[in-house]
């Protein structure tokens, strides 16, 4: 069962992290959430860098992904200290086409023994055909990818062991692409669990980073060498809260997962770094699809994944507009938090400031009424 609607009233891989250093944007500072006044910027930066530095040390010690850990243990909250002030919502040009985003849900996805791979495949196939308006999964992939593409499938290493959904997602995606005509020799799994690439016969992801730094506007860093190996990317993030950026979803998964030193880029709530890096990446490689693995959502104290703060939501969110996908991700995350008695997250209040910044930069649509949402499965209203 499916339906189409507009969402409204949202109230809302790689290397170990090096020691965090201040990375104040070079752009002129204004009073917007991404560019607060200087006093607010310095207060926020000092607080957030302390947390990020501590997280960096822990990540290096344990060999974890570079996403910063929670600075200090506490009860789950909806935003970190010194969050930017309320932002005016971005405007929507009425001539802007409404990007389609699919939200699929099933209570059958999660079981006490783990995630069901057959239901993962079912959800991917139903969502792809609805997203592309095609009659089959093969036709859907043909609408998103070129026959000679080398496709990088970018997962999120941070939290994989606890969430436990990535192996099933990798098998389902590779199986679906193989059925549609893409050889495993043209598929690259990025940040997949150990042994999955060998099991599925896909290419080994190129290790390391480019020798030269890339200037992305608000800073410089070395980009992942895998960008020279692939021609298109399928982005498969988790959906988690983040103690600095507010939320980890599609845009952050790529922006901070494909640079060498993301730990230096957490000042000012990761803004405008997320949008600037994403924009630079999109100019180099085609980002064909964002498929949010929200089968299990981390609704508090992220990006670390603690079992007590994981909700078996059973949701996938798919789209080609990265900002619209993350906007719907924020809606889904807020719904879970509300059901748990926690405050909802609000992009306009500065909880997730990169969304409005991305909209203003033309990377996609963050205005809920401007998004064409297709609800499938148990996400669809009766």
C-alpha positions in Angstrom: 0.0 0.0 0.0 1.4 3.4 -0.9 0.4 7.0 -0.8 1.8 10.4 -1.8 1.9 13.4 0.5 3.9 16.4 1.6 5.7 16.4 4.9 5.0 19.4 7.0 5.6 20.9 10.5 8.9 19.1 11.2 9.6 20.8 14.5 12.3 20.6 14.2 35.3 5.7 6.5 38.3 5.6 7.1 41.2 6.9 9.2 41.4 7.5 12.9 40.8 11.1 13.9 43.7 13.3 14.6 43.8 15.8 17.4 41.1 18.4 16.7 42.2 21.8 15.7 40.0 24.9 15.2 38.7 25.2 11.7 36.9 28.5 11.6 35.3 29.1 8.2 37.0 31.6 6.0 33.7 33.0 4.8 32.4 36.2 6.4 30.6 35.5 9.7 27.0 36.6 10.0 24.2 35.8 12.5 22.9 32.6 10.7 23.2 29.2 12.4 26.1 28.3 10.1 27.8 31.7 10.7 26.9 33.0 14.2 28.2 36.2 15.7 31.9 35.9 16.6 31.3 35.7 20.4 28.8 32.9 20.0 31.1 31.2 17.5 34.0 31.2 19.9 31.9 29.9 22.8 30.4 27.2 20.7 33.7 26.2 19.2 35.5 25.9 22.5 32.8 23.7 23.9 32.5 21.5 20.8 36.2 21.1 20.2 36.7 19.8 23.7 34.2 17.1 23.1 35.5 16.3 19.7 39.1 16.1 20.9 38.2 13.7 23.6 36.3 11.6 21.1 39.3 11.6 18.8 41.5 10.1 21.5 39.0 7.3 22.2 38.7 6.6 18.5 42.4 6.3 18.0 42.7 4.1 21.1 40.0 1.6 19.9 40.5 1.9 16.2 37.0 3.2 15.6 35.5 5.3 12.8 36.2 9.0 12.9 32.8 10.1 14.1 33.2 11.9 17.5 31.9 10.2 20.6 29.7 11.8 23.2 32.0 14.1 25.3 30.6 13.3 28.7 27.9 10.8 29.8 24.5 12.3 30.5 20.8 11.8 30.0 19.8 12.1 26.3 19.1 15.6 25.2 17.9 17.1 22.0 20.8 19.5 21.3 24.3 20.2 22.4 25.2 23.2 24.6 25.3 26.6 22.9 23.2 25.6 20.0 22.8 28.3 17.4 19.7 30.5 17.7 16.6 29.9 15.7 17.0 30.2 12.0 14.5 31.7 9.5 13.2 28.9 7.3 14.7 28.9 3.8 12.4 30.0 1.0 11.2 27.8 -1.8 11.0 28.9 -5.3 7.5 27.8 -6.6 9.2 26.8 -9.9 11.5 24.3 -8.1 10.5 20.7 -8.9 9.4 18.8 -5.8 11.9 16.0 -5.3 10.5 12.6 -4.6 11.5 10.7 -1.4 10.3 7.3 -0.5 9.8 6.1 3.1 9.2 2.4 3.4 8.5 0.7 6.7 7.8 -2.9 7.9 7.4 -4.4 11.4 8.7 -7.7 9.8 12.1 -6.3 9.2 13.6 -6.7 12.7 13.3 -10.0 14.6 14.8 -11.1 18.0 17.5 -13.1 16.0 18.4 -10.2 13.7 17.3 -8.4 10.5 15.5 -10.4 7.8 17.4 -10.3 4.6 14.4 -11.3 2.5 12.5 -8.3 3.9 15.4 -6.0 3.2 15.3 -7.1 -0.4 11.6 -6.6 -0.5 11.9 -3.1 0.9 14.7 -2.1 -1.5 12.8 -3.3 -4.5 9.4 -1.7 -3.6 11.1 1.6 -2.8 13.3 1.7 -5.9 10.3 1.2 -8.3 8.2 3.8 -6.4 11.1 6.3 -6.4 11.9 6.0 -10.2 8.3 5.4 -11.4 9.5 2.3 -13.2 7.8 -1.1 -13.4 10.7 -3.2 -12.2 13.9 -3.1 -10.1 16.1 -3.7 -13.1 14.5 -0.6 -14.8 14.9 1.4 -11.6 18.7 0.7 -11.5 18.9 1.5 -15.2 17.3 4.9 -14.5 19.8 5.6 -11.7 23.1 4.2 -13.1 25.0 3.8 -16.3 25.8 0.4 -17.7 29.6 1.0 -17.4 29.5 2.6 -14.0 31.8 1.4 -11.3 29.5 1.8 -8.3 30.8 2.6 -4.8 28.3 1.6 -2.0 29.2 3.7 1.0 28.2 2.4 4.4 28.9 3.8 7.8 31.4 1.8 9.9 30.5 3.6 13.2 27.9 1.5 15.1 27.8 -1.4 12.6 28.5 -4.0 15.3 25.6 -2.9 17.5 23.1 -2.1 14.8 23.9 -5.3 12.9 22.1 -4.4 9.7 24.9 -3.7 7.2 25.7 -7.3 6.1 22.1 -7.9 5.1 21.9 -4.5 3.3 25.1 -5.2 1.4 23.9 -8.7 0.3 20.6 -7.3 -0.8 22.1 -4.4 -2.7 24.8 -6.5 -4.5 22.2 -9.2 -5.3 19.8 -6.7 -6.7 22.5 -5.0 -8.8 23.8 -8.3 -10.1 20.3 -9.3 -11.2 20.0 -5.9 -13.0 23.3 -6.6 -14.9 26.0 -5.0 -12.8 28.9 -7.4 -12.3 30.5 -7.6 -8.8 33.7 -6.6 -10.6 32.0 -3.2 -11.0 30.9 -2.8 -7.4 33.0 -1.5 -4.5 31.9 -1.8 -0.9 33.1 1.1 1.2 33.2 0.7 5.0 31.5 -2.7 4.8 32.1 -5.2 7.6 35.1 -7.4 7.4 34.7 -10.3 4.9 31.6 -9.1 3.1 33.4 -8.0 0.0 35.2 -11.3 -0.3 31.9 -13.2 0.3 30.1 -11.3 -2.5 33.1 -11.1 -4.9 33.1 -7.3 -5.2 36.1 -5.1 -5.8 38.3 -4.2 -2.9 38.0 -0.5 -2.0 41.1 1.4 -2.8 42.9 2.3 0.4 44.4 5.6 1.5 43.9 9.2 0.4 44.9 11.4 -2.4 48.3 13.0 -2.1 47.0 16.5 -2.8 44.5 18.3 -0.5 41.3 19.6 -2.0 40.1 23.1 -1.2 36.3 22.8 -0.5 35.8 26.5 0.4 35.7 26.4 4.2 38.8 24.3 4.5 41.2 21.8 2.9 41.7 18.1 3.3 42.8 15.0 1.4 39.9 13.1 -0.2 39.6 9.3 -0.2 41.5 7.5 -3.0 38.3 5.4 -3.6 36.9 8.5 -5.4 39.3 7.7 -8.3 38.1 4.1 -8.4 34.3 4.7 -8.7 32.1 6.7 -11.1 28.9 6.6 -9.1 28.0 6.3 -5.4 25.1 4.7 -3.6 25.1 6.3 -0.1 23.8 4.0 2.6 24.0 5.9 5.9 22.6 5.0 9.3 20.1 7.5 11.0 21.5 8.7 14.3 21.6 11.7 16.5 25.0 13.4 16.7 26.2 15.3 19.7 27.8 18.1 17.5 26.1 18.1 14.1 22.7 17.2 15.6 22.1 14.3 13.2 24.1 11.8 11.2 22.3 10.8 7.9 23.2 10.9 4.3 25.2 14.1 3.8 27.4 13.7 6.8 28.1 10.0 5.9 29.7 11.1 2.7 31.2 14.4 3.7 33.0 13.1 6.8 33.4 9.6 5.6 35.5 10.4 2.5 38.1 12.9 3.9 41.2 12.1 5.9 40.9 14.4 9.0 37.2 15.0 9.7 38.0 15.5 13.4 39.2 19.0 12.5 35.9 19.9 11.0 33.5 19.8 14.0 33.6 23.5 15.0 30.3 25.4 14.7 28.2 22.3 14.6 30.0 21.0 11.5 28.6 23.9 9.5 29.3 24.8 6.8 31.8 21.9 6.4 29.2 19.2 5.7 27.6 21.2 2.9 30.9 22.4 1.5 32.5 19.0 1.4 29.4 17.3 0.0 29.2 19.9 -2.8 32.9 19.3 -3.7 32.3 15.5 -3.7 29.2 15.8 -5.9 31.3 17.8 -8.4 33.7 14.9 -8.7 31.5 11.8 -8.7 27.8 11.2 -9.4 25.9 10.5 -6.2 23.1 8.4 -7.7 21.1 7.5 -4.7 20.8 7.9 -0.9 19.3 4.9 0.9 19.0 5.5 4.6 19.3 2.4 6.6 16.9 3.3 9.4 16.0 -0.2 10.2 17.4 0.6 13.6 17.6 4.2 14.6 19.9 5.7 17.2 17.6 8.2 18.8 19.8 9.6 21.6 23.5 10.1 22.6 24.8 9.5 19.1 26.9 9.0 17.2 28.0 6.3 19.5 25.4 3.5 19.4 24.2 2.3 22.8 21.6 -0.5 22.8 19.4 1.3 25.2 19.0 4.2 22.7 18.2 2.1 19.6 14.7 1.9 18.2 13.7 -1.0 15.8 12.0 1.4 13.5 12.1 -0.9 10.4 12.4 2.1 8.0 14.2 2.8 4.7 14.3 6.3 3.2 15.3 6.6 -0.4 15.8 9.6 -2.7 18.1 11.4 -5.2 17.9 14.8 -3.5 20.3 14.5 -0.5 18.8 17.4 1.4 15.2 16.2 1.0 16.3 12.7 2.1 18.0 14.1 5.2 15.0 16.3 5.9 12.7 13.3 6.0 15.3 11.5 8.0 15.1 14.3 10.6 11.3 13.9 10.6 11.6 10.1 11.2 14.2 10.7 14.0 12.0 13.2 15.7 9.0 10.9 15.5 11.0 8.2 17.4 12.2 10.7 19.9 8.7 12.0 20.5 7.4 8.4 21.1 10.2 8.0 23.7 9.3 11.2 25.5 12.3 13.1 24.2 12.3 16.6 22.6 12.0 16.6 18.8 14.8 18.0 16.7 14.2 21.3 14.9 16.4 22.4 12.0 15.0 25.9 12.4 16.1 26.1 16.0 19.7 25.2 15.1 19.6 21.6 16.2 20.7 20.5 12.7 21.9 23.7 11.0 23.4 22.1 7.9 20.0 21.3 6.4 19.0 24.9 5.9 22.5 25.8 4.8 22.4 23.0 2.1 19.1 24.3 0.9 20.4 27.8 0.5 23.4 26.6 -1.4 21.2 24.8 -3.9 22.1 21.3 -2.9 18.5 20.2 -2.5 15.2 21.0 -0.8 14.9 21.3 3.0 11.4 22.9 2.9 9.0 20.1 4.0 6.1 21.3 1.8 8.4 21.2 -1.2 9.1 17.5 -0.9 7.0 14.8 -2.6 6.9 12.0 0.0 5.7 8.5 -1.0 4.9 6.3 2.0 5.1 2.6 1.4 4.3 -0.5 3.4 3.4 0.1 7.0 4.6 3.8 6.7 1.5 4.4 4.5 -1.6 5.8 6.2 -4.6 3.4 6.2 
